[in-house]
C-alpha cells in the first residue's frame, strides 16, 4: 500500500474511532457540558505516532460534535481546539521515526497540547455559546480536569500500549 493511501486509511479509522468513542461517552452523559470526559480525547496522543492523526482527529471531532447535537459555534471552536491540540502534539513529540525509542519526557508531554487547547478554548464556548451558569475560571477547571483524565491518564495509557505495536500500526509514517 502506498504512503498516501495508508495515511488516508489511518485518518479515516482515527476519525471513525473518535466518533464511536464520543458517542459512547455521550450515551453515559460524559461528552458534553461543563465536565467532559470524552474517551475519544485519549486519541489525541496519536499524532505522536503519525501525522495522519491530525486530520483524522479534526474530522472525527467535527462529526462527533454534529452527531451529539452541539451548536454550530461549538462544532467550529471545539474542533479547532482538537486540531490545535493534535498539531501541538505532533510538533512537540510526533516527529520520531517509527523505530525510534522515545523517552519518558516525550510520552508525558504528548497529552499537554490537547489539554491546554481545550482548557483555553472550550470554557468560552460553554460560557458564551451555551450560556451555562458559571465563570470562565470555573469552566477552565472543569474542562481541564476532564482533559487531564481523557488525554493525560487515558491518553498516556493508550500511548504506552501502542508503543509496543508502533512498527505494525504506523509503518514509516
Helices and strands as residue ranges (DSSP letters): H 3-27, G 39-48, H 52-67, H 72-93, H 104-110, H 112-128, H 136-147, I 148-154, H 155-163, H 166-169
